Amino acid sequence: MQGWKPPRLLSAKTILIEKEKTINLMRVGLASVGSRAQKAAGVTINKQELVESLAAFAQHNVDQRLLETWADNSGATLDWLEEKVLKPHGAHLRAEADAMVTNKAYQAFPTENDPTFDDQSFTSYGDWFLEYQEKQERLQ
């Protein structure tokens, strides 16, 4: 696509995450770099190596600044989610310390954080997130 330029999304104020009648969290695990759960589990990820691996996987047809923005902010974002949404309901994040799949064709990183009560099972938090948002709207 000659002349194509990636969209400038770094200044976006609103993101549509999901638009359905019910909250449907198809993926429970949440990816991050440097969340409190990861630090507690001893998980360390080289951000630059991860960003370069993701960009290379996309054959560098990606705005690498978006990957860097995610890598720089995802840990704090999940810390916020854990503090504001999960903990009030007795849940927390458990870091998955093993990336499970790593080979020459695909390099994996242990970015997964799982919402859980008992460190053994997953829990859905969609309704709690909606509850938090509705409470914030009432306070404004």
N, CA, C and O atoms as CSV, one atom per row, in Angstrom:
chain,resi,resn,atom,element,x,y,z
A,1,MET,N,N,0.849,-1.171,0.000
A,1,MET,CA,C,0.000,0.000,0.000
A,1,MET,C,C,0.890,1.229,0.000
A,1,MET,O,O,1.288,1.725,1.054
A,2,GLN,N,N,1.184,1.691,-1.145
A,2,GLN,CA,C,2.075,2.813,-1.320
A,2,GLN,C,C,1.434,4.080,-0.769
A,2,GLN,O,O,0.271,4.371,-1.049
A,3,GLY,N,N,2.201,4.831,0.014
A,3,GLY,CA,C,1.715,6.076,0.568
A,3,GLY,C,C,0.905,5.933,1.845
A,3,GLY,O,O,0.500,6.940,2.424
A,4,TRP,N,N,0.655,4.703,2.304
A,4,TRP,CA,C,-0.118,4.480,3.520
A,4,TRP,C,C,0.689,4.867,4.742
A,4,TRP,O,O,1.873,4.542,4.830
A,5,LYS,N,N,0.069,5.553,5.680
A,5,LYS,CA,C,0.715,5.907,6.935
A,5,LYS,C,C,-0.168,5.412,8.071
A,5,LYS,O,O,-1.393,5.477,7.973
A,6,PRO,N,N,0.435,4.918,9.150
A,6,PRO,CA,C,-0.371,4.438,10.278
A,6,PRO,C,C,-1.126,5.587,10.919
A,6,PRO,O,O,-0.650,6.722,10.900
A,7,PRO,N,N,-2.296,5.318,11.488
A,7,PRO,CA,C,-3.064,6.389,12.133
A,7,PRO,C,C,-2.351,6.890,13.380
A,7,PRO,O,O,-1.619,6.144,14.031
A,8,ARG,N,N,-2.564,8.133,13.702
A,8,ARG,CA,C,-1.984,8.735,14.896
A,8,ARG,C,C,-2.961,8.528,16.048
A,8,ARG,O,O,-3.937,9.266,16.178
A,9,LEU,N,N,-2.703,7.537,16.872
A,9,LEU,CA,C,-3.607,7.203,17.972
A,9,LEU,C,C,-3.075,7.592,19.342
A,9,LEU,O,O,-3.789,7.454,20.335
A,10,LEU,N,N,-1.869,8.062,19.420
A,10,LEU,CA,C,-1.269,8.317,20.722
A,10,LEU,C,C,-1.973,9.411,21.500
A,10,LEU,O,O,-1.793,9.510,22.714
A,11,SER,N,N,-2.774,10.241,20.833
A,11,SER,CA,C,-3.464,11.305,21.545
A,11,SER,C,C,-4.943,10.987,21.752
A,11,SER,O,O,-5.708,11.877,22.125
A,12,ALA,N,N,-5.357,9.772,21.526
A,12,ALA,CA,C,-6.763,9.394,21.682
A,12,ALA,C,C,-7.218,9.587,23.116
A,12,ALA,O,O,-6.490,9.260,24.053
A,13,LYS,N,N,-8.411,10.112,23.289
A,13,LYS,CA,C,-8.974,10.349,24.610
A,13,LYS,C,C,-9.940,9.225,25.015
A,13,LYS,O,O,-10.075,8.933,26.203
A,14,THR,N,N,-10.598,8.603,24.060
A,14,THR,CA,C,-11.589,7.574,24.335
A,14,THR,C,C,-11.315,6.364,23.450
A,14,THR,O,O,-10.996,6.490,22.268
A,15,ILE,N,N,-11.449,5.200,24.054
A,15,ILE,CA,C,-11.292,3.963,23.303
A,15,ILE,C,C,-12.532,3.124,23.551
A,15,ILE,O,O,-12.933,2.935,24.700
A,16,LEU,N,N,-13.142,2.620,22.492
A,16,LEU,CA,C,-14.256,1.695,22.629
A,16,LEU,C,C,-13.658,0.324,22.847
A,16,LEU,O,O,-13.034,-0.239,21.948
A,17,ILE,N,N,-13.846,-0.212,24.037
A,17,ILE,CA,C,-13.262,-1.501,24.377
A,17,ILE,C,C,-14.168,-2.628,23.922
A,17,ILE,O,O,-13.708,-3.588,23.303
A,18,GLU,N,N,-15.433,-2.521,24.221
A,18,GLU,CA,C,-16.371,-3.580,23.929
A,18,GLU,C,C,-17.754,-2.962,23.847
A,18,GLU,O,O,-18.115,-2.148,24.697
A,19,LYS,N,N,-18.515,-3.323,22.864
A,19,LYS,CA,C,-19.860,-2.773,22.743
A,19,LYS,C,C,-20.839,-3.924,22.558
A,19,LYS,O,O,-21.078,-4.388,21.443
A,20,GLU,N,N,-21.395,-4.367,23.666
A,20,GLU,CA,C,-22.375,-5.446,23.671
A,20,GLU,C,C,-23.396,-5.159,24.759
A,20,GLU,O,O,-23.209,-4.249,25.566
A,21,LYS,N,N,-24.467,-5.927,24.783
A,21,LYS,CA,C,-25.472,-5.751,25.819
A,21,LYS,C,C,-24.989,-6.277,27.172
A,21,LYS,O,O,-25.431,-5.809,28.221
A,22,THR,N,N,-24.096,-7.231,27.139
A,22,THR,CA,C,-23.519,-7.771,28.365
A,22,THR,C,C,-22.004,-7.689,28.266
A,22,THR,O,O,-21.450,-7.564,27.174
A,23,ILE,N,N,-21.347,-7.759,29.398
A,23,ILE,CA,C,-19.893,-7.743,29.402
A,23,ILE,C,C,-19.409,-9.157,29.173
A,23,ILE,O,O,-19.733,-10.072,29.932
A,24,ASN,N,N,-18.632,-9.327,28.122
A,24,ASN,CA,C,-18.163,-10.643,27.721
A,24,ASN,C,C,-16.643,-10.604,27.643
A,24,ASN,O,O,-16.083,-10.166,26.638
A,25,LEU,N,N,-15.983,-11.051,28.679
A,25,LEU,CA,C,-14.525,-11.062,28.694
A,25,LEU,C,C,-14.054,-12.365,28.071
A,25,LEU,O,O,-13.915,-13.380,28.753
A,26,MET,N,N,-13.813,-12.324,26.773
A,26,MET,CA,C,-13.405,-13.536,26.065
A,26,MET,C,C,-12.027,-14.008,26.510
A,26,MET,O,O,-11.756,-15.208,26.541
A,27,ARG,N,N,-11.179,-13.087,26.845
A,27,ARG,CA,C,-9.835,-13.420,27.315
A,27,ARG,C,C,-9.734,-12.960,28.760
A,27,ARG,O,O,-9.970,-11.787,29.048
A,28,VAL,N,N,-9.398,-13.833,29.649
A,28,VAL,CA,C,-9.320,-13.471,31.056
A,28,VAL,C,C,-7.940,-12.906,31.389
A,28,VAL,O,O,-7.834,-11.920,32.117
A,29,GLY,N,N,-6.886,-13.523,30.862
A,29,GLY,CA,C,-5.533,-13.059,31.145
A,29,GLY,C,C,-5.272,-11.701,30.533
A,29,GLY,O,O,-5.715,-11.413,29.421
A,30,LEU,N,N,-4.551,-10.869,31.263
A,30,LEU,CA,C,-4.242,-9.511,30.830
A,30,LEU,C,C,-2.735,-9.358,30.701
A,30,LEU,O,O,-1.992,-9.720,31.613
A,31,ALA,N,N,-2.283,-8.829,29.584
A,31,ALA,CA,C,-0.849,-8.685,29.348
A,31,ALA,C,C,-0.336,-7.361,29.896
A,31,ALA,O,O,-0.982,-6.322,29.765
A,32,SER,N,N,0.836,-7.420,30.510
A,32,SER,CA,C,1.481,-6.193,30.969
A,32,SER,C,C,2.975,-6.417,31.112
A,32,SER,O,O,3.480,-7.535,31.012
A,33,VAL,N,N,3.651,-5.319,31.348
A,33,VAL,CA,C,5.075,-5.328,31.654
A,33,VAL,C,C,5.240,-4.552,32.951
A,33,VAL,O,O,4.994,-3.347,32.996
A,34,GLY,N,N,5.655,-5.242,34.001
A,34,GLY,CA,C,5.968,-4.569,35.257
A,34,GLY,C,C,4.821,-4.320,36.213
A,34,GLY,O,O,4.876,-3.368,36.992
A,35,SER,N,N,3.781,-5.144,36.182
A,35,SER,CA,C,2.700,-4.987,37.158
A,35,SER,C,C,3.203,-5.395,38.545
A,35,SER,O,O,4.209,-6.094,38.670
A,36,ARG,N,N,2.488,-4.947,39.585
A,36,ARG,CA,C,2.849,-5.360,40.955
A,36,ARG,C,C,2.810,-6.873,41.087
A,36,ARG,O,O,3.659,-7.459,41.760
A,37,ALA,N,N,1.833,-7.511,40.452
A,37,ALA,CA,C,1.731,-8.967,40.519
A,37,ALA,C,C,2.970,-9.613,39.896
A,37,ALA,O,O,3.481,-10.601,40.422
A,38,GLN,N,N,3.447,-9.074,38.801
A,38,GLN,CA,C,4.642,-9.604,38.161
A,38,GLN,C,C,5.869,-9.398,39.046
A,38,GLN,O,O,6.696,-10.298,39.193
A,39,LYS,N,N,5.979,-8.220,39.625
A,39,LYS,CA,C,7.119,-7.949,40.509
A,39,LYS,C,C,7.109,-8.903,41.698
A,39,LYS,O,O,8.153,-9.433,42.080
A,40,ALA,N,N,5.929,-9.124,42.286
A,40,ALA,CA,C,5.819,-10.031,43.436
A,40,ALA,C,C,6.188,-11.469,43.057
A,40,ALA,O,O,6.708,-12.221,43.881
A,41,ALA,N,N,5.914,-11.839,41.808
A,41,ALA,CA,C,6.223,-13.196,41.342
A,41,ALA,C,C,7.653,-13.315,40.813
A,41,ALA,O,O,8.074,-14.396,40.401
A,42,GLY,N,N,8.390,-12.222,40.824
A,42,GLY,CA,C,9.762,-12.255,40.326
A,42,GLY,C,C,9.868,-12.246,38.816
A,42,GLY,O,O,10.910,-12.602,38.266
A,43,VAL,N,N,8.805,-11.844,38.138
A,43,VAL,CA,C,8.792,-11.795,36.678
A,43,VAL,C,C,9.426,-10.487,36.218
A,43,VAL,O,O,8.993,-9.403,36.610
A,44,THR,N,N,10.444,-10.601,35.393
A,44,THR,CA,C,11.041,-9.418,34.777
A,44,THR,C,C,11.029,-9.606,33.265
A,44,THR,O,O,11.291,-10.696,32.757
A,45,ILE,N,N,10.725,-8.545,32.571
A,45,ILE,CA,C,10.638,-8.575,31.116
A,45,ILE,C,C,11.450,-7.405,30.582
A,45,ILE,O,O,11.294,-6.272,31.035
A,46,ASN,N,N,12.305,-7.683,29.630
A,46,ASN,CA,C,13.060,-6.635,28.968
A,46,ASN,C,C,12.125,-5.953,27.974
A,46,ASN,O,O,11.784,-6.531,26.942
A,47,LYS,N,N,11.712,-4.725,28.283
A,47,LYS,CA,C,10.732,-4.022,27.454
A,47,LYS,C,C,11.195,-3.848,26.012
A,47,LYS,O,O,10.431,-4.093,25.078
A,48,GLN,N,N,12.429,-3.432,25.833
A,48,GLN,CA,C,12.912,-3.190,24.477
A,48,GLN,C,C,12.956,-4.477,23.660
A,48,GLN,O,O,12.639,-4.479,22.470
A,49,GLU,N,N,13.348,-5.567,24.305
A,49,GLU,CA,C,13.371,-6.859,23.617
A,49,GLU,C,C,11.956,-7.289,23.228
A,49,GLU,O,O,11.733,-7.793,22.127
A,50,LEU,N,N,11.012,-7.088,24.133
A,50,LEU,CA,C,9.618,-7.431,23.860
A,50,LEU,C,C,9.063,-6.579,22.720
A,50,LEU,O,O,8.457,-7.109,21.789
A,51,VAL,N,N,9.266,-5.271,22.788
A,51,VAL,CA,C,8.761,-4.371,21.743
A,51,VAL,C,C,9.369,-4.739,20.388
A,51,VAL,O,O,8.661,-4.790,19.382
A,52,GLU,N,N,10.653,-4.988,20.363
A,52,GLU,CA,C,11.308,-5.357,19.100
A,52,GLU,C,C,10.765,-6.692,18.580
A,52,GLU,O,O,10.557,-6.848,17.377
A,53,SER,N,N,10.538,-7.646,19.473
A,53,SER,CA,C,9.998,-8.940,19.060
A,53,SER,C,C,8.603,-8.786,18.472
A,53,SER,O,O,8.300,-9.390,17.443
A,54,LEU,N,N,7.751,-7.989,19.107
A,54,LEU,CA,C,6.396,-7.764,18.590
A,54,LEU,C,C,6.432,-7.042,17.248
A,54,LEU,O,O,5.692,-7.389,16.328
A,55,ALA,N,N,7.290,-6.043,17.143
A,55,ALA,CA,C,7.411,-5.311,15.879
A,55,ALA,C,C,7.919,-6.230,14.776
A,55,ALA,O,O,7.417,-6.191,13.653
A,56,ALA,N,N,8.905,-7.048,15.090
A,56,ALA,CA,C,9.448,-7.976,14.098
A,56,ALA,C,C,8.391,-8.990,13.680
A,56,ALA,O,O,8.292,-9.332,12.501
A,57,PHE,N,N,7.594,-9.479,14.645
A,57,PHE,CA,C,6.537,-10.436,14.340
A,57,PHE,C,C,5.544,-9.838,13.344
A,57,PHE,O,O,4.983,-10.544,12.506
A,58,ALA,N,N,5.336,-8.511,13.453
A,58,ALA,CA,C,4.443,-7.797,12.536
A,58,ALA,C,C,5.195,-7.299,11.307
A,58,ALA,O,O,4.684,-6.468,10.556
A,59,GLN,N,N,6.398,-7.802,11.104
A,59,GLN,CA,C,7.260,-7.426,9.982
A,59,GLN,C,C,7.463,-5.908,9.929
A,59,GLN,O,O,7.600,-5.313,8.861
A,60,HIS,N,N,7.477,-5.313,11.110
A,60,HIS,CA,C,7.661,-3.869,11.297
A,60,HIS,C,C,6.609,-3.030,10.569
A,60,HIS,O,O,6.841,-1.865,10.247
A,61,ASN,N,N,5.459,-3.636,10.316
A,61,ASN,CA,C,4.311,-2.912,9.762
A,61,ASN,C,C,3.420,-2.452,10.897
A,61,ASN,O,O,2.215,-2.703,10.896
A,62,VAL,N,N,4.016,-1.779,11.859
A,62,VAL,CA,C,3.323,-1.342,13.058
A,62,VAL,C,C,3.962,-0.042,13.518
A,62,VAL,O,O,5.158,0.174,13.321
A,63,ASP,N,N,3.170,0.814,14.123
A,63,ASP,CA,C,3.718,2.029,14.723
A,63,ASP,C,C,4.339,1.600,16.052
A,63,ASP,O,O,3.630,1.389,17.036
A,64,GLN,N,N,5.635,1.477,16.074
A,64,GLN,CA,C,6.333,0.945,17.245
A,64,GLN,C,C,6.101,1.813,18.484
A,64,GLN,O,O,6.234,1.329,19.608
A,65,ARG,N,N,5.759,3.078,18.292
A,65,ARG,CA,C,5.455,3.938,19.448
A,65,ARG,C,C,4.247,3.427,20.227
A,65,ARG,O,O,4.172,3.600,21.443
A,66,LEU,N,N,3.302,2.797,19.527
A,66,LEU,CA,C,2.141,2.232,20.221
A,66,LEU,C,C,2.566,1.064,21.106
A,66,LEU,O,O,2.101,0.934,22.239
A,67,LEU,N,N,3.442,0.225,20.589
A,67,LEU,CA,C,3.957,-0.888,21.390
A,67,LEU,C,C,4.732,-0.363,22.594
A,67,LEU,O,O,4.598,-0.892,23.697
A,68,GLU,N,N,5.534,0.663,22.390
A,68,GLU,CA,C,6.307,1.249,23.490
A,68,GLU,C,C,5.385,1.882,24.523
A,68,GLU,O,O,5.629,1.768,25.724
A,69,THR,N,N,4.331,2.546,24.068
A,69,THR,CA,C,3.368,3.145,24.999
A,69,THR,C,C,2.719,2.068,25.859
A,69,THR,O,O,2.579,2.232,27.071
A,70,TRP,N,N,2.323,0.961,25.223
A,70,TRP,CA,C,1.755,-0.156,25.989
A,70,TRP,C,C,2.782,-0.690,26.986
A,70,TRP,O,O,2.467,-0.859,28.164
A,71,ALA,N,N,3.996,-0.956,26.531
A,71,ALA,CA,C,5.024,-1.532,27.409
A,71,ALA,C,C,5.334,-0.602,28.574
A,71,ALA,O,O,5.584,-1.069,29.685
A,72,ASP,N,N,5.324,0.696,28.339
A,72,ASP,CA,C,5.634,1.662,29.391
A,72,ASP,C,C,4.503,1.864,30.388
A,72,ASP,O,O,4.753,2.262,31.526
A,73,ASN,N,N,3.259,1.596,29.986
A,73,ASN,CA,C,2.109,1.941,30.828
A,73,ASN,C,C,1.238,0.771,31.266
A,73,ASN,O,O,0.363,0.944,32.114
A,74,SER,N,N,1.456,-0.399,30.714
A,74,SER,CA,C,0.565,-1.527,31.008
A,74,SER,C,C,0.643,-1.988,32.456
A,74,SER,O,O,-0.377,-2.366,33.033
A,75,GLY,N,N,1.821,-1.966,33.053
A,75,GLY,CA,C,1.951,-2.387,34.450
A,75,GLY,C,C,1.132,-1.509,35.377
A,75,GLY,O,O,0.387,-2.016,36.216
A,76,ALA,N,N,1.261,-0.198,35.232
A,76,ALA,CA,C,0.503,0.742,36.068
A,76,ALA,C,C,-0.993,0.621,35.813
A,76,ALA,O,O,-1.796,0.771,36.734
A,77,THR,N,N,-1.371,0.350,34.565
A,77,THR,CA,C,-2.792,0.184,34.241
A,77,THR,C,C,-3.377,-1.021,34.966
A,77,THR,O,O,-4.477,-0.944,35.513
A,78,LEU,N,N,-2.648,-2.133,34.971
A,78,LEU,CA,C,-3.158,-3.318,35.673
A,78,LEU,C,C,-3.115,-3.137,37.180
A,78,LEU,O,O,-3.962,-3.681,37.888
A,79,ASP,N,N,-2.151,-2.389,37.681
A,79,ASP,CA,C,-2.134,-2.082,39.115
A,79,ASP,C,C,-3.392,-1.308,39.495
A,79,ASP,O,O,-3.995,-1.563,40.538
A,80,TRP,N,N,-3.786,-0.360,38.640
A,80,TRP,CA,C,-5.015,0.406,38.867
A,80,TRP,C,C,-6.224,-0.527,38.873
A,80,TRP,O,O,-7.063,-0.450,39.770
A,81,LEU,N,N,-6.317,-1.410,37.873
A,81,LEU,CA,C,-7.434,-2.344,37.783
A,81,LEU,C,C,-7.516,-3.219,39.035
A,81,LEU,O,O,-8.597,-3.439,39.582
A,82,GLU,N,N,-6.374,-3.707,39.473
A,82,GLU,CA,C,-6.357,-4.556,40.656
A,82,GLU,C,C,-6.841,-3.790,41.885
A,82,GLU,O,O,-7.647,-4.296,42.665
A,83,GLU,N,N,-6.342,-2.569,42.047
A,83,GLU,CA,C,-6.671,-1.769,43.230
A,83,GLU,C,C,-8.127,-1.302,43.248
A,83,GLU,O,O,-8.802,-1.396,44.272
A,84,LYS,N,N,-8.598,-0.806,42.123
A,84,LYS,CA,C,-9.925,-0.177,42.060
A,84,LYS,C,C,-11.062,-1.142,41.773
A,84,LYS,O,O,-12.190,-0.908,42.208
A,85,VAL,N,N,-10.791,-2.223,41.048
A,85,VAL,CA,C,-11.871,-3.103,40.596
A,85,VAL,C,C,-11.821,-4.488,41.240
A,85,VAL,O,O,-12.848,-5.000,41.685
A,86,LEU,N,N,-10.642,-5.093,41.291
A,86,LEU,CA,C,-10.554,-6.462,41.805
A,86,LEU,C,C,-10.559,-6.528,43.332
A,86,LEU,O,O,-11.378,-7.240,43.915
A,87,LYS,N,N,-9.672,-5.808,43.975
A,87,LYS,CA,C,-9.524,-5.909,45.439
A,87,LYS,C,C,-10.801,-5.603,46.211
A,87,LYS,O,O,-11.062,-6.278,47.207
A,88,PRO,N,N,-11.621,-4.614,45.806
A,88,PRO,CA,C,-12.873,-4.393,46.540
A,88,PRO,C,C,-13.806,-5.607,46.542
A,88,PRO,O,O,-14.727,-5.678,47.355
A,89,HIS,N,N,-13.572,-6.555,45.640
A,89,HIS,CA,C,-14.388,-7.776,45.563
A,89,HIS,C,C,-13.620,-9.002,46.044
A,89,HIS,O,O,-14.060,-10.135,45.848
A,90,GLY,N,N,-12.467,-8.770,46.678
A,90,GLY,CA,C,-11.687,-9.874,47.233
A,90,GLY,C,C,-10.805,-10.601,46.234
A,90,GLY,O,O,-10.241,-11.646,46.557
A,91,ALA,N,N,-10.678,-10.070,45.034
A,91,ALA,CA,C,-9.856,-10.710,44.007
A,91,ALA,C,C,-8.530,-9.963,43.854
A,91,ALA,O,O,-8.340,-8.879,44.405
A,92,HIS,N,N,-7.642,-10.557,43.109
A,92,HIS,CA,C,-6.336,-9.945,42.841
A,92,HIS,C,C,-5.789,-10.507,41.531
A,92,HIS,O,O,-6.391,-11.391,40.921
A,93,LEU,N,N,-4.646,-9.984,41.113
A,93,LEU,CA,C,-3.988,-10.503,39.917
A,93,LEU,C,C,-2.882,-11.461,40.310
A,93,LEU,O,O,-2.144,-11.217,41.265
A,94,ARG,N,N,-2.771,-12.549,39.570
A,94,ARG,CA,C,-1.680,-13.510,39.734
A,94,ARG,C,C,-0.897,-13.505,38.433
A,94,ARG,O,O,-1.455,-13.727,37.358
A,95,ALA,N,N,0.396,-13.251,38.540
A,95,ALA,CA,C,1.234,-13.236,37.336
A,95,ALA,C,C,1.555,-14.655,36.909
A,95,ALA,O,O,1.859,-15.514,37.737
A,96,GLU,N,N,1.485,-14.890,35.622
A,96,GLU,CA,C,1.891,-16.167,35.042
A,96,GLU,C,C,3.377,-16.041,34.741
A,96,GLU,O,O,3.775,-15.332,33.817
A,97,ALA,N,N,4.180,-16.723,35.517
A,97,ALA,CA,C,5.634,-16.551,35.428
A,97,ALA,C,C,6.274,-17.269,34.246
A,97,ALA,O,O,7.452,-17.054,33.963
A,98,ASP,N,N,5.523,-18.113,33.556
A,98,ASP,CA,C,6.077,-18.886,32.448
A,98,ASP,C,C,5.325,-18.535,31.170
A,98,ASP,O,O,4.098,-18.629,31.122
A,99,ALA,N,N,6.053,-18.133,30.146
A,99,ALA,CA,C,5.421,-17.778,28.875
A,99,ALA,C,C,4.933,-19.009,28.124
A,99,ALA,O,O,4.178,-18.872,27.161
A,100,MET,N,N,5.332,-20.184,28.528
A,100,MET,CA,C,4.896,-21.479,28.026
A,100,MET,C,C,5.321,-21.807,26.602
A,100,MET,O,O,5.733,-22.940,26.351
A,101,VAL,N,N,5.243,-20.888,25.671
A,101,VAL,CA,C,5.578,-21.201,24.283
A,101,VAL,C,C,6.730,-20.310,23.837
A,101,VAL,O,O,6.560,-19.101,23.677
A,102,THR,N,N,7.869,-20.891,23.640
A,102,THR,CA,C,9.001,-20.155,23.094
A,102,THR,C,C,9.768,-21.105,22.189
A,102,THR,O,O,10.183,-22.185,22.610
A,103,ASN,N,N,9.949,-20.696,20.964
A,103,ASN,CA,C,10.746,-21.473,20.027
A,103,ASN,C,C,11.396,-20.516,19.038
A,103,ASN,O,O,11.229,-19.303,19.158
A,104,LYS,N,N,12.118,-21.028,18.082
A,104,LYS,CA,C,12.830,-20.166,17.145
A,104,LYS,C,C,11.880,-19.319,16.293
A,104,LYS,O,O,12.230,-18.208,15.896
A,105,ALA,N,N,10.713,-19.825,16.018
A,105,ALA,CA,C,9.764,-19.089,15.174
A,105,ALA,C,C,8.933,-18.090,15.974
A,105,ALA,O,O,8.405,-17.132,15.410
A,106,TYR,N,N,8.815,-18.304,17.265
A,106,TYR,CA,C,7.943,-17.449,18.078
A,106,TYR,C,C,8.562,-17.264,19.445
A,106,TYR,O,O,8.714,-18.226,20.198
A,107,GLN,N,N,8.917,-16.044,19.769
A,107,GLN,CA,C,9.486,-15.759,21.082
A,107,GLN,C,C,8.362,-15.277,21.985
A,107,GLN,O,O,7.642,-14.343,21.634
A,108,ALA,N,N,8.211,-15.893,23.119
A,108,ALA,CA,C,7.148,-15.521,24.045
A,108,ALA,C,C,7.731,-14.848,25.279
A,108,ALA,O,O,8.891,-15.058,25.634
A,109,PHE,N,N,6.912,-14.046,25.915
A,109,PHE,CA,C,7.296,-13.323,27.119
A,109,PHE,C,C,6.223,-13.554,28.182
A,109,PHE,O,O,5.045,-13.670,27.844
A,110,PRO,N,N,6.600,-13.622,29.448
A,110,PRO,CA,C,5.633,-13.893,30.522
A,110,PRO,C,C,4.834,-12.651,30.902
A,110,PRO,O,O,4.975,-12.137,32.012
A,111,THR,N,N,4.000,-12.168,29.991
A,111,THR,CA,C,3.246,-10.936,30.217
A,111,THR,C,C,1.891,-11.151,30.884
A,111,THR,O,O,1.222,-10.176,31.228
A,112,GLU,N,N,1.469,-12.394,31.077
A,112,GLU,CA,C,0.107,-12.675,31.523
A,112,GLU,C,C,-0.109,-12.405,33.015
A,112,GLU,O,O,0.709,-12.767,33.860
A,113,ASN,N,N,-1.240,-11.755,33.304
A,113,ASN,CA,C,-1.738,-11.530,34.665
A,113,ASN,C,C,-3.172,-12.042,34.693
A,113,ASN,O,O,-3.981,-11.659,33.848
A,114,ASP,N,N,-3.494,-12.897,35.650
A,114,ASP,CA,C,-4.821,-13.508,35.704
A,114,ASP,C,C,-5.601,-13.018,36.909
A,114,ASP,O,O,-5.096,-13.074,38.031
A,115,PRO,N,N,-6.839,-12.532,36.701
A,115,PRO,CA,C,-7.696,-12.185,37.834
A,115,PRO,C,C,-8.136,-13.470,38.538
A,115,PRO,O,O,-8.588,-14.416,37.893
A,116,THR,N,N,-8.000,-13.493,39.855
A,116,THR,CA,C,-8.283,-14.718,40.608
A,116,THR,C,C,-8.641,-14.390,42.051
A,116,THR,O,O,-8.323,-13.313,42.556
A,117,PHE,N,N,-9.297,-15.320,42.693
A,117,PHE,CA,C,-9.523,-15.257,44.138
A,117,PHE,C,C,-8.515,-16.137,44.868
A,117,PHE,O,O,-8.053,-15.804,45.959
A,118,ASP,N,N,-8.183,-17.264,44.245
A,118,ASP,CA,C,-7.474,-18.327,44.950
A,118,ASP,C,C,-6.147,-18.744,44.300
A,118,ASP,O,O,-5.559,-19.744,44.712
A,119,ASP,N,N,-5.676,-18.023,43.321
A,119,ASP,CA,C,-4.454,-18.350,42.586
A,119,ASP,C,C,-4.544,-19.664,41.813
A,119,ASP,O,O,-3.537,-20.119,41.269
A,120,GLN,N,N,-5.700,-20.273,41.752
A,120,GLN,CA,C,-5.880,-21.538,41.034
A,120,GLN,C,C,-6.852,-21.399,39.868
A,120,GLN,O,O,-6.737,-22.111,38.870
A,121,SER,N,N,-7.804,-20.488,39.994
A,121,SER,CA,C,-8.846,-20.354,38.976
A,121,SER,C,C,-8.927,-18.898,38.525
A,121,SER,O,O,-8.359,-17.998,39.142
A,122,PHE,N,N,-9.644,-18.706,37.440
A,122,PHE,CA,C,-9.856,-17.363,36.909
A,122,PHE,C,C,-11.192,-16.834,37.396
A,122,PHE,O,O,-12.109,-17.603,37.685
A,123,THR,N,N,-11.295,-15.520,37.484
A,123,THR,CA,C,-12.582,-14.911,37.787
A,123,THR,C,C,-12.845,-13.793,36.786
A,123,THR,O,O,-11.924,-13.098,36.358
A,124,SER,N,N,-14.095,-13.633,36.425
A,124,SER,CA,C,-14.474,-12.555,35.522
A,124,SER,C,C,-14.715,-11.292,36.336
A,124,SER,O,O,-15.250,-11.361,37.442
A,125,TYR,N,N,-14.336,-10.160,35.810
A,125,TYR,CA,C,-14.457,-8.907,36.554
A,125,TYR,C,C,-15.252,-7.862,35.775
A,125,TYR,O,O,-15.323,-6.708,36.195
A,126,GLY,N,N,-15.838,-8.237,34.674
A,126,GLY,CA,C,-16.548,-7.286,33.827
A,126,GLY,C,C,-17.643,-6.531,34.540
A,126,GLY,O,O,-17.741,-5.312,34.404
A,127,ASP,N,N,-18.474,-7.233,35.301
A,127,ASP,CA,C,-19.552,-6.564,36.026
A,127,ASP,C,C,-18.993,-5.624,37.085
A,127,ASP,O,O,-19.563,-4.563,37.339
A,128,TRP,N,N,-17.885,-6.006,37.698
A,128,TRP,CA,C,-17.262,-5.134,38.696
A,128,TRP,C,C,-16.726,-3.867,38.049
A,128,TRP,O,O,-16.814,-2.782,38.624
A,129,PHE,N,N,-16.169,-4.007,36.849
A,129,PHE,CA,C,-15.648,-2.848,36.127
A,129,PHE,C,C,-16.795,-1.893,35.793
A,129,PHE,O,O,-16.668,-0.680,35.957
A,130,LEU,N,N,-17.909,-2.446,35.325
A,130,LEU,CA,C,-19.083,-1.639,35.014
A,130,LEU,C,C,-19.600,-0.954,36.277
A,130,LEU,O,O,-19.944,0.228,36.247
A,131,GLU,N,N,-19.654,-1.683,37.373
A,131,GLU,CA,C,-20.089,-1.128,38.652
A,131,GLU,C,C,-19.197,0.055,39.062
A,131,GLU,O,O,-19.698,1.090,39.501
A,132,TYR,N,N,-17.896,-0.101,38.918
A,132,TYR,CA,C,-16.956,0.967,39.246
A,132,TYR,C,C,-17.223,2.194,38.374
A,132,TYR,O,O,-17.265,3.317,38.876
A,133,GLN,N,N,-17.402,1.983,37.079
A,133,GLN,CA,C,-17.638,3.095,36.157
A,133,GLN,C,C,-18.930,3.820,36.491
A,133,GLN,O,O,-18.964,5.051,36.498
A,134,GLU,N,N,-19.986,3.080,36.767
A,134,GLU,CA,C,-21.267,3.701,37.108
A,134,GLU,C,C,-21.155,4.514,38.390
A,134,GLU,O,O,-21.746,5.588,38.497
A,135,LYS,N,N,-20.401,4.010,39.360
A,135,LYS,CA,C,-20.181,4.750,40.618
A,135,LYS,C,C,-19.425,6.049,40.338
A,135,LYS,O,O,-19.756,7.089,40.907
A,136,GLN,N,N,-18.424,6.000,39.474
A,136,GLN,CA,C,-17.662,7.214,39.138
A,136,GLN,C,C,-18.558,8.248,38.449
A,136,GLN,O,O,-18.446,9.446,38.707
A,137,GLU,N,N,-19.435,7.780,37.583
A,137,GLU,CA,C,-20.355,8.702,36.898
A,137,GLU,C,C,-21.304,9.371,37.879
A,137,GLU,O,O,-21.615,10.552,37.731
A,138,ARG,N,N,-21.766,8.632,38.878
A,138,ARG,CA,C,-22.659,9.216,39.889
A,138,ARG,C,C,-21.935,10.261,40.738
A,138,ARG,O,O,-22.555,11.220,41.197
A,139,LEU,N,N,-20.637,10.087,40.948
A,139,LEU,CA,C,-19.869,11.019,41.766
A,139,LEU,C,C,-19.571,12.330,41.036
A,139,LEU,O,O,-19.214,13.325,41.667
A,140,GLN,N,N,-19.714,12.331,39.728
A,140,GLN,CA,C,-19.402,13.562,38.960
A,140,GLN,C,C,-20.542,14.516,38.901
A,140,GLN,O,O,-20.426,15.581,38.295
